[in-house]
């Protein structure tokens, strides 16, 4: 959001981390699973002690609080224009059209709902190819 008439002042950006409770739950459950794996032999033979989160932070609730306190962003932000049904908070339909518009489409990483296990560039290329095929129809 624009916070000033001064064009050199940075806008206020709301990332809406954990706006949907499932996001936080998935991260906490994932952290919990990593803790289980690290506590299992033979991996546990190489672990002296947990570093972060501290020992004892193992419940979904405690891990959720830890994650909220530590979460940040990177330069590969995705999912800010959610491709999902409008009733679920979606911004873009499966044809990449912005809900409530006649001719506005989004073809960038903002419609990718989950972080791929790779650099986002390849996923954006695939998305652009999909968008090109939609435009040809």
Secondary structure as UniProt FT lines:
FT   TURN            7..8
FT   TURN            17..18
FT   HELIX           21..38
FT   TURN            41..42
FT   HELIX           43..46
FT   TURN            55..56
FT   HELIX           60..70
FT   HELIX           86..88
FT   TURN            94..95
FT   STRAND          97..98
FT   TURN            99..100
FT   HELIX           109..111
FT   HELIX           120..136
//
